[in-house]
């Protein structure tokens, strides 16, 4: 099962988004190449899938702040990482989204 895991098979639970983080820059503006251990993971990416809306503690229905295809900025320590192939995707809570890039 895990060997055949693909992004197409993943469906976020209610209150979550599946985001593909932006590619890490491996080269500086001056042309120097950085090792993977030196670069910090990007805090933005593209929304691939959106889970259903949820109800908060007060019973208010909360919808996703973003839709499929949006580029979003998210909290540095938010979400859970999932490796599919050689890409590390993020499952983020709706409230982990800081902004939508217009």
N, C-alpha and C positions, 0 to 999 in steps of 0.2 A: 504494500500500500504506500509506504513512505517513498519508495523508489519511483513510483509513478505519480507523485504529487506534482500538480501543475497549478498555475495561477487560475486557470479557467475553472478548476474544481473547487476553489476556495470561495466561500460565501461568508462575509463578515457577520458576526452575531449582532443583534440589535444594539445600537449605540456605538458601533465601531465602523471605521473606514479602513480600507486596504489601500496603502500608499506605496508607490515605487519611488524610493529616494532618488534625488538627482545624482548623476555620476560625480564621483569625487575628482577634484582637480589634482592631477599628479605632477603638474608643471607650474612653476611660479611665473609671474608676469615677465621676469627677466630671462626665462627659459631654463631654469634649473629644475630637474626632475626630483620629486620627493618620494621617499619610500612609503609604503602603505601604513607603516607604524607611526609616521610623522603627521599624516594628514588627519584632520578632524572630520567626522562624518557630517554630511550636509544636514541642515535642519529644514529642508524643503523638498517637495517632491510632487508627483502627479497622482491624483486620486484615481484608482482603478475600479474600485467597487465601494458601495455604500450600504451599510446595514440598515435595518428598519428603524423607525423612530422609537424612542423610549419614553417612559414616564419617570420624572424625578421624584425625590422624596415627598414633595408637596402635591404630587398627582398631576403636575403640569406636563403636557406632552412636549418633548424636545425633539426637533428634527435636525438632521445633519446640516452643519453650516456650509458644506461644500457639496458639489455634485461631481459625477464622473467626468474626468478630463480637466478639472480645476487644478491649478498649481497652488499648493498651500504651504505656509510656514507653520511649523509645529514645535512644541516644547522640546527642549534639549533632552530631557530624561523621560519624555512621554513615550507611551506605546510599548509594544512587544515586537521583537524582531523574529522573522521566520525566513529561513534559507530555502529557496526553491531554485534548484539548479545552482548557478553561481551568483544569483542576485539575492540580496538581503532585503526583503520587504518589511514594511511596518504596519502593524495593526494599531490604530490610534483611536482613543475615545473621542467623541464629539468635542469635549471640552479641552482636548490637547491641541486643537487647531487654534493658532494665534491670529492668522490672517490668510486671506485669499489674495493671490497675486493677480492683479488686473492687467 
